[in-house]
Amino acid sequence: MQVINLFDPWKSKFCTCPTKYSFSPYTGCSHGCLYCYASSYIPNFFTCKPKKDLLKRLASDLKKIDKRIYVSIANSSDPYPPLEHKLRLTRDCLKLLVANNCKFLLITKSNLVERDKDVLSKAKVCVSFSLTTLDEDAAKKLEPNAPLPQKRLAAMENLIKHNIQVAMRIDPIIPGINDSEIGDLLKSVAEIGVKHIVSSTYKARFDSWNRMYKVFPEVMEKLKDLYFRQGEKISNSYYLPTSIRFKLMKKVKESCDKFGLTFACCREGFIELNTPKSCDGSHLITINL
Ligand code: SF4
């Protein structure tokens, strides 16, 4: 296979994802999120490029994959970068996936996904939106080139109205930046019909830490000791101390319970907090509204 691969969590001891395929129509991502970890291992990451001969390679891979396993799109980029307005590559890929009876999870920060609701409404799919804050100013700083939170909320609502399953990621939670608005965020998405929440704390790598520090120097100065002295290094990331991560994830879970949402944390090691469904929202793929 060339463009669809088995998802590799890099031996993460905390990953609870089911077996899935991974597929990215684009290499790199121009949303430019300060906290992005993919920029630490993909060169020129914030310059987004379409993959060469993508549709031909996808068609070839679709003949070989096990159709019982779903495809996660995308894990190290966004399938709806601004380039997609013009290129419509992701849209063509989705049509091919649907024509080949593939199940898929579509992970995005962009309301452009609404454009493809005609294709998605015929698909076995769950769309997982990432939304870290409702505060426009904070969003402009954290995710400078991604669509604003209100646009994402409107897109979620629109897809749900078209009977398309929607999950949401509050990922990452960064103490001092977005941890105080967890309840408001979950209330807003529960009201529009989102069913499942995935959440995770910020795991620092040096390049994302430096970007965060430049924009939020006071907050990051306060977090420095927690990440680099009191916390632990797992693989190539620096984690907050376990007790703080647990408290944050418990807070998200309790809000989810309050608003009738299922919950799972991502790569935190607190399986006991997870509602017993898939962590990433893939359990919603085959459910019809
Ligand atoms: S949308 Fe995802 S892949 Fe793109 S820059 Fe933001 S965190 Fe990275």
py3Dmol code that shows the C-alpha trace and the ligand (Angstrom):
import py3Dmol

protein = """\
ATOM      1  CA  MET A   1       0.000   0.000   0.000  1.00  0.00           C
ATOM      2  CA  GLN A   2       1.134   3.526  -0.642  1.00  0.00           C
ATOM      3  CA  VAL A   3      -1.155   6.136   0.820  1.00  0.00           C
ATOM      4  CA  ILE A   4      -3.243   4.101   3.270  1.00  0.00           C
ATOM      5  CA  ASN A   5      -1.250   2.564   6.109  1.00  0.00           C
ATOM      6  CA  LEU A   6      -2.062   0.801   9.329  1.00  0.00           C
ATOM      7  CA  PHE A   7      -2.217   3.428  12.079  1.00  0.00           C
ATOM      8  CA  ASP A   8       0.993   3.360  14.079  1.00  0.00           C
ATOM      9  CA  PRO A   9       0.798   4.823  17.605  1.00  0.00           C
ATOM     10  CA  TRP A  10       4.602   4.524  17.855  1.00  0.00           C
ATOM     11  CA  LYS A  11       4.362   1.974  20.651  1.00  0.00           C
ATOM     12  CA  SER A  12       2.627   4.536  22.889  1.00  0.00           C
ATOM     13  CA  LYS A  13       1.838   2.711  26.119  1.00  0.00           C
ATOM     14  CA  PHE A  14      -1.237   4.910  26.545  1.00  0.00           C
ATOM     15  CA  CYS A  15      -2.836   4.556  23.103  1.00  0.00           C
ATOM     16  CA  THR A  16      -6.219   2.806  23.318  1.00  0.00           C
ATOM     17  CA  CYS A  17      -7.194   3.190  19.634  1.00  0.00           C
ATOM     18  CA  PRO A  18      -8.709   0.198  17.892  1.00  0.00           C
ATOM     19  CA  THR A  19      -6.896  -1.200  14.854  1.00  0.00           C
ATOM     20  CA  LYS A  20      -7.400   1.336  12.081  1.00  0.00           C
ATOM     21  CA  TYR A  21      -5.891   2.590   8.876  1.00  0.00           C
ATOM     22  CA  SER A  22      -4.406   6.041   8.536  1.00  0.00           C
ATOM     23  CA  PHE A  23      -4.730   8.228   5.444  1.00  0.00           C
ATOM     24  CA  SER A  24      -3.796  11.860   4.772  1.00  0.00           C
ATOM     25  CA  PRO A  25      -4.650  13.532   1.453  1.00  0.00           C
ATOM     26  CA  TYR A  26      -2.137  16.290   2.213  1.00  0.00           C
ATOM     27  CA  THR A  27       1.359  16.363   3.669  1.00  0.00           C
ATOM     28  CA  GLY A  28       1.794  19.123   6.239  1.00  0.00           C
ATOM     29  CA  CYS A  29      -0.879  21.440   7.525  1.00  0.00           C
ATOM     30  CA  SER A  30      -1.233  25.199   7.148  1.00  0.00           C
ATOM     31  CA  HIS A  31      -3.549  25.710  10.138  1.00  0.00           C
ATOM     32  CA  GLY A  32      -0.379  26.492  12.085  1.00  0.00           C
ATOM     33  CA  CYS A  33      -1.518  25.416  15.560  1.00  0.00           C
ATOM     34  CA  LEU A  34       1.067  26.435  18.147  1.00  0.00           C
ATOM     35  CA  TYR A  35       0.693  23.186  20.063  1.00  0.00           C
ATOM     36  CA  CYS A  36       0.973  20.877  17.029  1.00  0.00           C
ATOM     37  CA  TYR A  37       3.283  17.905  17.625  1.00  0.00           C
ATOM     38  CA  ALA A  38       3.486  16.782  13.982  1.00  0.00           C
ATOM     39  CA  SER A  39       5.830  19.673  13.201  1.00  0.00           C
ATOM     40  CA  SER A  40       8.452  17.979  15.366  1.00  0.00           C
ATOM     41  CA  TYR A  41       8.896  15.078  12.938  1.00  0.00           C
ATOM     42  CA  ILE A  42       7.663  16.290   9.519  1.00  0.00           C
ATOM     43  CA  PRO A  43       9.953  18.824   7.802  1.00  0.00           C
ATOM     44  CA  ASN A  44       8.374  22.132   6.626  1.00  0.00           C
ATOM     45  CA  PHE A  45       5.218  20.949   8.272  1.00  0.00           C
ATOM     46  CA  PHE A  46       3.251  24.187   8.080  1.00  0.00           C
ATOM     47  CA  THR A  47       3.557  24.279   4.304  1.00  0.00           C
ATOM     48  CA  CYS A  48       0.746  22.085   3.108  1.00  0.00           C
ATOM     49  CA  LYS A  49       1.165  20.053  -0.075  1.00  0.00           C
ATOM     50  CA  PRO A  50      -1.170  17.626  -1.833  1.00  0.00           C
ATOM     51  CA  LYS A  51       0.211  14.111  -2.212  1.00  0.00           C
ATOM     52  CA  LYS A  52       1.422  13.236  -5.703  1.00  0.00           C
ATOM     53  CA  ASP A  53      -0.860  11.043  -7.850  1.00  0.00           C
ATOM     54  CA  LEU A  54      -3.075  10.783  -4.821  1.00  0.00           C
ATOM     55  CA  LEU A  55      -6.285   9.519  -6.412  1.00  0.00           C
ATOM     56  CA  LYS A  56      -4.522   6.861  -8.465  1.00  0.00           C
ATOM     57  CA  ARG A  57      -2.636   5.604  -5.430  1.00  0.00           C
ATOM     58  CA  LEU A  58      -5.737   5.687  -3.259  1.00  0.00           C
ATOM     59  CA  ALA A  59      -7.737   3.693  -5.818  1.00  0.00           C
ATOM     60  CA  SER A  60      -4.980   1.103  -5.903  1.00  0.00           C
ATOM     61  CA  ASP A  61      -4.788   0.843  -2.080  1.00  0.00           C
ATOM     62  CA  LEU A  62      -8.546   0.539  -1.790  1.00  0.00           C
ATOM     63  CA  LYS A  63      -8.358  -2.745  -3.700  1.00  0.00           C
ATOM     64  CA  LYS A  64      -6.031  -4.158  -1.038  1.00  0.00           C
ATOM     65  CA  ILE A  65      -7.313  -3.020   2.344  1.00  0.00           C
ATOM     66  CA  ASP A  66      -9.557  -4.955   4.731  1.00  0.00           C
ATOM     67  CA  LYS A  67     -12.904  -3.145   4.464  1.00  0.00           C
ATOM     68  CA  ARG A  68     -13.881  -4.212   8.006  1.00  0.00           C
ATOM     69  CA  ILE A  69     -11.237  -1.829   9.347  1.00  0.00           C
ATOM     70  CA  TYR A  70     -11.999   1.883   9.266  1.00  0.00           C
ATOM     71  CA  VAL A  71      -9.760   4.570   7.836  1.00  0.00           C
ATOM     72  CA  SER A  72      -8.787   7.530  10.021  1.00  0.00           C
ATOM     73  CA  ILE A  73      -8.386  10.747   7.996  1.00  0.00           C
ATOM     74  CA  ALA A  74      -6.089  12.363   9.031  1.00  0.00           C
ATOM     75  CA  ASN A  75      -3.808  11.815  11.989  1.00  0.00           C
ATOM     76  CA  SER A  76      -0.901  14.151  11.221  1.00  0.00           C
ATOM     77  CA  SER A  77      -2.567  16.824   9.094  1.00  0.00           C
ATOM     78  CA  ASP A  78      -6.025  18.245   8.401  1.00  0.00           C
ATOM     79  CA  PRO A  79      -7.948  16.928   5.377  1.00  0.00           C
ATOM     80  CA  TYR A  80      -9.481  20.403   4.919  1.00  0.00           C
ATOM     81  CA  PRO A  81      -6.643  22.926   4.647  1.00  0.00           C
ATOM     82  CA  PRO A  82      -7.454  26.165   2.745  1.00  0.00           C
ATOM     83  CA  LEU A  83      -5.920  24.582  -0.395  1.00  0.00           C
ATOM     84  CA  GLU A  84      -8.814  22.132  -0.441  1.00  0.00           C
ATOM     85  CA  HIS A  85     -11.226  24.940  -1.431  1.00  0.00           C
ATOM     86  CA  LYS A  86      -9.574  24.980  -4.817  1.00  0.00           C
ATOM     87  CA  LEU A  87      -8.183  21.459  -5.228  1.00  0.00           C
ATOM     88  CA  ARG A  88     -11.175  19.453  -3.926  1.00  0.00           C
ATOM     89  CA  LEU A  89      -8.824  16.511  -3.427  1.00  0.00           C
ATOM     90  CA  THR A  90     -10.281  15.366  -0.121  1.00  0.00           C
ATOM     91  CA  ARG A  91     -13.742  15.520  -1.652  1.00  0.00           C
ATOM     92  CA  ASP A  92     -12.634  13.237  -4.504  1.00  0.00           C
ATOM     93  CA  CYS A  93     -10.977  10.874  -2.026  1.00  0.00           C
ATOM     94  CA  LEU A  94     -14.161  10.657   0.038  1.00  0.00           C
ATOM     95  CA  LYS A  95     -16.160   9.789  -3.067  1.00  0.00           C
ATOM     96  CA  LEU A  96     -13.725   6.952  -3.777  1.00  0.00           C
ATOM     97  CA  LEU A  97     -13.961   5.689  -0.193  1.00  0.00           C
ATOM     98  CA  VAL A  98     -17.757   5.708  -0.342  1.00  0.00           C
ATOM     99  CA  ALA A  99     -17.764   3.975  -3.745  1.00  0.00           C
ATOM    100  CA  ASN A 100     -15.560   1.269  -2.208  1.00  0.00           C
ATOM    101  CA  ASN A 101     -17.798   0.844   0.821  1.00  0.00           C
ATOM    102  CA  CYS A 102     -15.123   1.990   3.291  1.00  0.00           C
ATOM    103  CA  LYS A 103     -15.823   3.133   6.816  1.00  0.00           C
ATOM    104  CA  PHE A 104     -13.991   6.250   7.906  1.00  0.00           C
ATOM    105  CA  LEU A 105     -13.368   8.761  10.668  1.00  0.00           C
ATOM    106  CA  LEU A 106     -12.787  12.300   9.419  1.00  0.00           C
ATOM    107  CA  ILE A 107     -10.848  14.551  11.811  1.00  0.00           C
ATOM    108  CA  THR A 108     -10.807  18.270  11.097  1.00  0.00           C
ATOM    109  CA  LYS A 109     -10.745  21.824  12.410  1.00  0.00           C
ATOM    110  CA  SER A 110     -12.406  23.205   9.299  1.00  0.00           C
ATOM    111  CA  ASN A 111     -15.985  24.072   8.487  1.00  0.00           C
ATOM    112  CA  LEU A 112     -15.130  23.327   4.844  1.00  0.00           C
ATOM    113  CA  VAL A 113     -16.197  19.762   5.604  1.00  0.00           C
ATOM    114  CA  GLU A 114     -19.798  21.060   5.341  1.00  0.00           C
ATOM    115  CA  ARG A 115     -19.314  21.408   1.597  1.00  0.00           C
ATOM    116  CA  ASP A 116     -19.072  17.600   1.365  1.00  0.00           C
ATOM    117  CA  LYS A 117     -22.202  16.742   3.310  1.00  0.00           C
ATOM    118  CA  ASP A 118     -23.771  15.289   0.153  1.00  0.00           C
ATOM    119  CA  VAL A 119     -20.969  12.690   0.028  1.00  0.00           C
ATOM    120  CA  LEU A 120     -20.830  12.187   3.795  1.00  0.00           C
ATOM    121  CA  SER A 121     -24.541  11.578   4.108  1.00  0.00           C
ATOM    122  CA  LYS A 122     -24.079   8.442   1.971  1.00  0.00           C
ATOM    123  CA  ALA A 123     -21.043   7.287   3.952  1.00  0.00           C
ATOM    124  CA  LYS A 124     -20.291   5.133   6.977  1.00  0.00           C
ATOM    125  CA  VAL A 125     -18.581   7.994   8.745  1.00  0.00           C
ATOM    126  CA  CYS A 126     -18.098   9.959  11.930  1.00  0.00           C
ATOM    127  CA  VAL A 127     -16.743  13.494  11.657  1.00  0.00           C
ATOM    128  CA  SER A 128     -14.561  14.399  14.622  1.00  0.00           C
ATOM    129  CA  PHE A 129     -14.109  18.157  15.039  1.00  0.00           C
ATOM    130  CA  SER A 130     -11.264  19.596  17.067  1.00  0.00           C
ATOM    131  CA  LEU A 131     -12.324  22.553  19.172  1.00  0.00           C
ATOM    132  CA  THR A 132     -10.093  23.820  21.957  1.00  0.00           C
ATOM    133  CA  THR A 133     -11.761  27.096  22.909  1.00  0.00           C
ATOM    134  CA  LEU A 134     -14.841  29.227  22.294  1.00  0.00           C
ATOM    135  CA  ASP A 135     -12.795  32.388  22.805  1.00  0.00           C
ATOM    136  CA  GLU A 136     -12.065  33.881  19.370  1.00  0.00           C
ATOM    137  CA  ASP A 137      -8.987  35.788  20.514  1.00  0.00           C
ATOM    138  CA  ALA A 138      -7.469  32.699  22.101  1.00  0.00           C
ATOM    139  CA  ALA A 139      -8.319  30.632  19.002  1.00  0.00           C
ATOM    140  CA  LYS A 140      -6.667  33.181  16.701  1.00  0.00           C
ATOM    141  CA  LYS A 141      -3.491  32.895  18.741  1.00  0.00           C
ATOM    142  CA  LEU A 142      -3.529  29.129  19.262  1.00  0.00           C
ATOM    143  CA  GLU A 143      -4.688  28.049  15.790  1.00  0.00           C
ATOM    144  CA  PRO A 144      -3.869  31.100  13.644  1.00  0.00           C
ATOM    145  CA  ASN A 145      -5.001  29.809  10.250  1.00  0.00           C
ATOM    146  CA  ALA A 146      -7.837  27.499  11.269  1.00  0.00           C
ATOM    147  CA  PRO A 147     -11.512  28.526  10.982  1.00  0.00           C
ATOM    148  CA  LEU A 148     -12.866  30.265  14.080  1.00  0.00           C
ATOM    149  CA  PRO A 149     -14.753  28.332  16.783  1.00  0.00           C
ATOM    150  CA  GLN A 150     -18.222  29.646  15.845  1.00  0.00           C
ATOM    151  CA  LYS A 151     -17.751  28.424  12.275  1.00  0.00           C
ATOM    152  CA  ARG A 152     -16.807  24.970  13.549  1.00  0.00           C
ATOM    153  CA  LEU A 153     -19.826  24.882  15.856  1.00  0.00           C
ATOM    154  CA  ALA A 154     -22.122  25.878  12.985  1.00  0.00           C
ATOM    155  CA  ALA A 155     -20.572  23.165  10.811  1.00  0.00           C
ATOM    156  CA  MET A 156     -21.121  20.525  13.510  1.00  0.00           C
ATOM    157  CA  GLU A 157     -24.732  21.557  13.815  1.00  0.00           C
ATOM    158  CA  ASN A 158     -25.246  21.500  10.066  1.00  0.00           C
ATOM    159  CA  LEU A 159     -23.767  18.002   9.692  1.00  0.00           C
ATOM    160  CA  ILE A 160     -25.873  16.670  12.565  1.00  0.00           C
ATOM    161  CA  LYS A 161     -28.979  18.121  10.882  1.00  0.00           C
ATOM    162  CA  HIS A 162     -27.993  16.077   7.835  1.00  0.00           C
ATOM    163  CA  ASN A 163     -27.855  12.893   9.919  1.00  0.00           C
ATOM    164  CA  ILE A 164     -24.059  12.721   9.941  1.00  0.00           C
ATOM    165  CA  GLN A 165     -22.461  11.491  13.162  1.00  0.00           C
ATOM    166  CA  VAL A 166     -20.256  14.035  14.940  1.00  0.00           C
ATOM    167  CA  ALA A 167     -17.740  13.661  17.770  1.00  0.00           C
ATOM    168  CA  MET A 168     -15.501  16.343  19.201  1.00  0.00           C
ATOM    169  CA  ARG A 169     -11.938  16.566  20.444  1.00  0.00           C
ATOM    170  CA  ILE A 170     -10.981  19.069  23.143  1.00  0.00           C
ATOM    171  CA  ASP A 171      -7.372  18.521  22.477  1.00  0.00           C
ATOM    172  CA  PRO A 172      -5.155  19.788  23.914  1.00  0.00           C
ATOM    173  CA  ILE A 173      -6.188  21.198  27.259  1.00  0.00           C
ATOM    174  CA  ILE A 174      -3.551  23.680  28.382  1.00  0.00           C
ATOM    175  CA  PRO A 175      -3.791  24.872  32.001  1.00  0.00           C
ATOM    176  CA  GLY A 176      -4.179  28.643  32.169  1.00  0.00           C
ATOM    177  CA  ILE A 177      -5.361  28.881  28.556  1.00  0.00           C
ATOM    178  CA  ASN A 178      -8.488  26.784  28.034  1.00  0.00           C
ATOM    179  CA  ASP A 179      -9.052  24.656  31.157  1.00  0.00           C
ATOM    180  CA  SER A 180     -11.504  27.099  32.719  1.00  0.00           C
ATOM    181  CA  GLU A 181     -14.002  26.899  29.849  1.00  0.00           C
ATOM    182  CA  ILE A 182     -14.408  23.116  29.625  1.00  0.00           C
ATOM    183  CA  GLY A 183     -17.979  23.213  30.997  1.00  0.00           C
ATOM    184  CA  ASP A 184     -19.110  25.972  28.605  1.00  0.00           C
ATOM    185  CA  LEU A 185     -17.573  24.240  25.627  1.00  0.00           C
ATOM    186  CA  LEU A 186     -19.205  20.905  26.405  1.00  0.00           C
ATOM    187  CA  LYS A 187     -22.555  22.540  27.084  1.00  0.00           C
ATOM    188  CA  SER A 188     -22.440  24.240  23.669  1.00  0.00           C
ATOM    189  CA  VAL A 189     -21.675  21.066  21.756  1.00  0.00           C
ATOM    190  CA  ALA A 190     -24.102  18.902  23.730  1.00  0.00           C
ATOM    191  CA  GLU A 191     -26.875  21.385  22.843  1.00  0.00           C
ATOM    192  CA  ILE A 192     -26.277  20.928  19.132  1.00  0.00           C
ATOM    193  CA  GLY A 193     -26.298  17.123  19.343  1.00  0.00           C
ATOM    194  CA  VAL A 194     -22.655  16.029  19.557  1.00  0.00           C
ATOM    195  CA  LYS A 195     -22.499  12.627  21.289  1.00  0.00           C
ATOM    196  CA  HIS A 196     -18.886  11.802  22.097  1.00  0.00           C
ATOM    197  CA  ILE A 197     -15.898  13.745  23.420  1.00  0.00           C
ATOM    198  CA  VAL A 198     -12.206  12.899  23.221  1.00  0.00           C
ATOM    199  CA  SER A 199      -9.793  14.914  25.298  1.00  0.00           C
ATOM    200  CA  SER A 200      -6.127  15.146  26.078  1.00  0.00           C
ATOM    201  CA  THR A 201      -3.712  17.446  27.894  1.00  0.00           C
ATOM    202  CA  TYR A 202      -0.964  19.333  26.085  1.00  0.00           C
ATOM    203  CA  LYS A 203       2.148  17.210  25.650  1.00  0.00           C
ATOM    204  CA  ALA A 204       5.112  19.453  25.060  1.00  0.00           C
ATOM    205  CA  ARG A 205       7.817  18.979  22.470  1.00  0.00           C
ATOM    206  CA  PHE A 206      10.516  21.615  22.155  1.00  0.00           C
ATOM    207  CA  ASP A 207       9.296  23.209  18.937  1.00  0.00           C
ATOM    208  CA  SER A 208       5.665  23.481  20.063  1.00  0.00           C
ATOM    209  CA  TRP A 209       6.787  24.663  23.501  1.00  0.00           C
ATOM    210  CA  ASN A 210       8.853  27.461  21.920  1.00  0.00           C
ATOM    211  CA  ARG A 211       5.905  28.581  19.766  1.00  0.00           C
ATOM    212  CA  MET A 212       3.604  28.522  22.782  1.00  0.00           C
ATOM    213  CA  TYR A 213       6.142  30.405  24.901  1.00  0.00           C
ATOM    214  CA  LYS A 214       6.463  33.207  22.332  1.00  0.00           C
ATOM    215  CA  VAL A 215       2.712  33.824  22.287  1.00  0.00           C
ATOM    216  CA  PHE A 216       1.785  32.996  25.904  1.00  0.00           C
ATOM    217  CA  PRO A 217       5.006  33.771  27.858  1.00  0.00           C
ATOM    218  CA  GLU A 218       3.387  34.284  31.253  1.00  0.00           C
ATOM    219  CA  VAL A 219       1.283  31.126  31.166  1.00  0.00           C
ATOM    220  CA  MET A 220       4.113  28.985  29.850  1.00  0.00           C
ATOM    221  CA  GLU A 221       6.550  30.374  32.421  1.00  0.00           C
ATOM    222  CA  LYS A 222       4.154  29.152  35.126  1.00  0.00           C
ATOM    223  CA  LEU A 223       3.925  25.729  33.461  1.00  0.00           C
ATOM    224  CA  LYS A 224       7.652  25.281  32.857  1.00  0.00           C
ATOM    225  CA  ASP A 225       8.468  23.615  36.138  1.00  0.00           C
ATOM    226  CA  LEU A 226       5.399  21.370  35.939  1.00  0.00           C
ATOM    227  CA  TYR A 227       6.355  20.070  32.515  1.00  0.00           C
ATOM    228  CA  PHE A 228      10.122  19.849  32.711  1.00  0.00           C
ATOM    229  CA  ARG A 229      10.828  19.108  36.392  1.00  0.00           C
ATOM    230  CA  GLN A 230       7.738  17.708  38.055  1.00  0.00           C
ATOM    231  CA  GLY A 231       6.238  15.993  35.018  1.00  0.00           C
ATOM    232  CA  GLU A 232       7.554  13.030  33.064  1.00  0.00           C
ATOM    233  CA  LYS A 233       9.014  12.451  29.629  1.00  0.00           C
ATOM    234  CA  ILE A 234       7.154   9.766  27.711  1.00  0.00           C
ATOM    235  CA  SER A 235       8.550   8.891  24.275  1.00  0.00           C
ATOM    236  CA  ASN A 236       9.513  12.300  22.912  1.00  0.00           C
ATOM    237  CA  SER A 237       6.933  14.357  24.786  1.00  0.00           C
ATOM    238  CA  TYR A 238       6.919  16.081  28.150  1.00  0.00           C
ATOM    239  CA  TYR A 239       3.763  15.402  30.163  1.00  0.00           C
ATOM    240  CA  LEU A 240       2.287  17.300  33.089  1.00  0.00           C
ATOM    241  CA  PRO A 241       2.462  15.432  36.432  1.00  0.00           C
ATOM    242  CA  THR A 242       0.021  12.512  36.550  1.00  0.00           C
ATOM    243  CA  SER A 243      -2.074  14.030  39.347  1.00  0.00           C
ATOM    244  CA  ILE A 244      -2.704  17.224  37.335  1.00  0.00           C
ATOM    245  CA  ARG A 245      -3.515  15.341  34.138  1.00  0.00           C
ATOM    246  CA  PHE A 246      -5.912  13.097  36.033  1.00  0.00           C
ATOM    247  CA  LYS A 247      -7.647  16.101  37.611  1.00  0.00           C
ATOM    248  CA  LEU A 248      -8.083  17.765  34.217  1.00  0.00           C
ATOM    249  CA  MET A 249      -9.404  14.632  32.512  1.00  0.00           C
ATOM    250  CA  LYS A 250     -11.758  13.972  35.445  1.00  0.00           C
ATOM    251  CA  LYS A 251     -13.087  17.493  35.087  1.00  0.00           C
ATOM    252  CA  VAL A 252     -13.854  16.870  31.390  1.00  0.00           C
ATOM    253  CA  LYS A 253     -15.439  13.509  32.173  1.00  0.00           C
ATOM    254  CA  GLU A 254     -17.659  14.995  34.897  1.00  0.00           C
ATOM    255  CA  SER A 255     -18.851  17.712  32.528  1.00  0.00           C
ATOM    256  CA  CYS A 256     -19.521  15.068  29.872  1.00  0.00           C
ATOM    257  CA  ASP A 257     -21.601  13.095  32.391  1.00  0.00           C
ATOM    258  CA  LYS A 258     -23.533  16.240  33.250  1.00  0.00           C
ATOM    259  CA  PHE A 259     -24.406  16.925  29.618  1.00  0.00           C
ATOM    260  CA  GLY A 260     -25.055  13.306  28.594  1.00  0.00           C
ATOM    261  CA  LEU A 261     -21.916  12.911  26.474  1.00  0.00           C
ATOM    262  CA  THR A 262     -19.705   9.833  26.306  1.00  0.00           C
ATOM    263  CA  PHE A 263     -16.041  10.456  27.076  1.00  0.00           C
ATOM    264  CA  ALA A 264     -12.578   9.107  26.428  1.00  0.00           C
ATOM    265  CA  CYS A 265      -9.155  10.528  27.067  1.00  0.00           C
ATOM    266  CA  CYS A 266      -6.419  10.208  24.458  1.00  0.00           C
ATOM    267  CA  ARG A 267      -3.004   8.859  25.483  1.00  0.00           C
ATOM    268  CA  GLU A 268      -3.350   9.733  29.157  1.00  0.00           C
ATOM    269  CA  GLY A 269      -3.409   6.279  30.754  1.00  0.00           C
ATOM    270  CA  PHE A 270      -6.678   6.783  32.642  1.00  0.00           C
ATOM    271  CA  ILE A 271      -8.779   4.054  31.040  1.00  0.00           C
ATOM    272  CA  GLU A 272     -11.000   4.021  34.127  1.00  0.00           C
ATOM    273  CA  LEU A 273     -12.392   7.414  33.087  1.00  0.00           C
ATOM    274  CA  ASN A 274     -13.393   6.265  29.613  1.00  0.00           C
ATOM    275  CA  THR A 275     -16.968   5.484  28.818  1.00  0.00           C
ATOM    276  CA  PRO A 276     -16.730   1.934  27.431  1.00  0.00           C
ATOM    277  CA  LYS A 277     -16.894   2.829  23.747  1.00  0.00           C
ATOM    278  CA  SER A 278     -14.116   3.570  21.281  1.00  0.00           C
ATOM    279  CA  CYS A 279     -11.796   6.350  22.413  1.00  0.00           C
ATOM    280  CA  ASP A 280     -11.671   8.167  19.064  1.00  0.00           C
ATOM    281  CA  GLY A 281     -15.409   8.201  18.254  1.00  0.00           C
ATOM    282  CA  SER A 282     -15.188   5.382  15.720  1.00  0.00           C
ATOM    283  CA  HIS A 283     -18.021   3.542  17.496  1.00  0.00           C
ATOM    284  CA  LEU A 284     -20.318   6.168  15.954  1.00  0.00           C
ATOM    285  CA  ILE A 285     -19.328   5.314  12.385  1.00  0.00           C
ATOM    286  CA  THR A 286     -21.989   2.754  11.701  1.00  0.00           C
ATOM    287  CA  ILE A 287     -24.767   4.202  13.806  1.00  0.00           C
ATOM    288  CA  ASN A 288     -27.572   5.788  11.814  1.00  0.00           C
ATOM    289  CA  LEU A 289     -29.253   8.754  13.415  1.00  0.00           C
TER     290      LEU A 289
END
"""
ligand_1 = """\
8
SF4
S -4.835 21.173 12.514
Fe -3.790 19.464 13.503
S -2.161 18.886 12.069
Fe -2.861 20.947 11.489
S -1.445 22.340 12.524
Fe -3.270 22.070 13.830
S -2.721 20.394 15.240
Fe -1.246 20.329 13.515
"""
view = py3Dmol.view(width=600, height=400)
view.addModel(protein, "pdb")
view.setStyle({"model": 0}, {"cartoon": {"style": "trace"}})
view.addModel(ligand_1, "xyz")
view.setStyle({"model": 1}, {"stick": {}})
view.zoomTo()
view.show()
